[in-house]
């Protein structure tokens, strides 16, 4: 079945550092890809999305490009802030019922 | 637009008891999803409604679980004869036709003792 793999472990970095979180997927069709974010004490929020190959999703300084050849959707931000501390989930949907398949998530901690 | 709401936010129950959770989607969202999230994991799909019709159920949804969405508005998820392994956060999400974005509620945290 469809699945998403995120890099292992939490990510700790200093303010203004460059952030990359790796995400790869396995899917039988042509899924849509998403990054969701969960800030402390809050619910899941959509951060960005891409619906077809080579699309770039962007929001709040974050970007991710849908790479069909490498089945990847890595999240990047050039200069993180303390307020970016959260758990980030990569997800895909099957474009049918659009149920989401999530990765395990990465805790990001930004230190001042 | 008040967002997706879920009640209760927390539920502690003894093993073997039945529990029921409620989800109120964003009004006019005809598609509703239930997910389960355990500690350190991403949410896992449980079931999906389009209006009042339950169109898909995950294999995670054992016979002890049942979900309804009467009249295509709010939805309930019932777990019968709870087990300790049912302890998790239960998330509800909704979306409208033509939109990819699912809006998530705050979740109901279930603890089975």
Boltz contact constraints between the chains, C-beta under 6 A:
constraints:
  - contact:
      token1: [A, 32]
      token2: [B, 100]
      max_distance: 6.0
  - contact:
      token1: [A, 43]
      token2: [B, 104]
      max_distance: 6.0
  - contact:
      token1: [A, 43]
      token2: [B, 106]
      max_distance: 6.0
  - contact:
      token1: [A, 44]
      token2: [B, 104]
      max_distance: 6.0
  - contact:
      token1: [A, 46]
      token2: [B, 101]
      max_distance: 6.0
  - contact:
      token1: [A, 49]
      token2: [B, 100]
      max_distance: 6.0
  - contact:
      token1: [A, 89]
      token2: [B, 42]
      max_distance: 6.0
  - contact:
      token1: [A, 97]
      token2: [B, 48]
      max_distance: 6.0
  - contact:
      token1: [A, 97]
      token2: [B, 56]
      max_distance: 6.0
  - contact:
      token1: [A, 99]
      token2: [B, 45]
      max_distance: 6.0
  - contact:
      token1: [A, 99]
      token2: [B, 48]
      max_distance: 6.0
  - contact:
      token1: [A, 102]
      token2: [B, 42]
      max_distance: 6.0
  - contact:
      token1: [A, 102]
      token2: [B, 43]
      max_distance: 6.0
  - contact:
      token1: [A, 103]
      token2: [B, 42]
      max_distance: 6.0
  - contact:
      token1: [A, 104]
      token2: [B, 41]
      max_distance: 6.0
  - contact:
      token1: [A, 104]
      token2: [B, 42]
      max_distance: 6.0
  - contact:
      token1: [A, 105]
      token2: [B, 42]
      max_distance: 6.0
